[in-house]
Amino acid sequence: MYEDPGAELSVFPAGGRVLAIASAGDTAAALARAGHRVTAVDISATQLAYAQARLAGAPTATGTAERLQAVARRAAGAVLPGWRPAAMTTFLRLHDLDAQREHWHRHLDRPRLAALMRLAFASAGLVRRDLWRSLPPRMDLVLRRRLATGLTTHPNATNPWAWRLLLGRDCPAVPDPIRAAGRDYPAVPDPIRADGVTWAHDADGVTRAHGDDGVTLAHGDDGVAWAHGADGITWAHGDVVEHLRSVPRGWYDAATLSNVLDGPPPAFAAELRAALSHGVRPGGPVVLRTFGNTPPLPGDPLPDRSLLWGAVVHLHPRTLHPRTPNPLTPGA
């Protein structure tokens, strides 16, 4: 819900086989709607089930992040009138960047907001402890800078991420990516037997069950459970590193990973890089998001309308597939 898929769509090859973190399902839905063959993986079975349910039409749940945001909006509105819903709606309807910049500095980014945010981020109780350790120091100042950058770079009236974060509502000018999807996913035919279920144990070590509900269930020898739904997305429950190791070399044309390196120990970055070099074809784009100020793996910045991420980058190809020096080349 807080990822701008424009970053992926700007670098992914058309109609590719792509890997995404399931999260709340928005990025997977946007990629599938754009014609990609998407596998969405998540280590949390609860998160995976939630994403699948949203794409099937279930309402968006109010989680911890949304409740904290609602509390923050009410607190800001209590100390600054510009943060109250009616005034914020007026601000979010603006198209002109100069007007947005003036409004932000005159009515929103005031000393009372600074004091409130510093108090809010004085305790690690707001976020998971492992994620807290990966955040930049003085996150209150960092977040205010990110808000200022996003709100003065992109028109508010067509920025759904600004509406969700600052007002807790969908942008009226941009349809909800999940609600607008559904019928637009590519059809994925499955072999169906007369009794409605076909079981097969393939040579690749994967047991599959094809049901007449349009869902293909699979469980591999690597312990990763799969579900291929009629929405055109393959849902995989498991660790992303193990999943990448389990697929044939170069299986994916592209991949997108959000904050998977925010919190884990540094050694995990090396494991992930090795897994990506196996599972993603050479030259295949990989998008990485982080809440930190700098990406944990080197890459080029991508356009991003979300207001929360510290870096959204297209990883450098040599990060994943370093060239082997030619011993016949002078100086190699």
Secondary structure, DSSP 8 states (H G I E B T S, - for coil): ----THHHHTTS-TT-EEEEE-TTSHHHHHHHHTT-EEEEEES-HHHHHHHHHHHTT------HHHHHHHHHHHHHHHH-GGGSHHHHHHHHT---HHHHHHHIIIIIS-HHHHHHHHHHTTSGGGS-HHHHHHS-SSHHHHHHHHHHHHHTTS-GGG-HHHHHHHHSS--TTS--TTTT-STTS--------TTSEEEEE-TTSEEEEEETTS-EEEEETTS-EEEE-TTSEEEEES-HHHHHHHS-TT-BSEEEEESTTSSS-THHHHHHHHHHHHHB-TT--EEEEESSSS-SS-EEE-----SS-SEEEEE-HHHHS-----TTSTT-
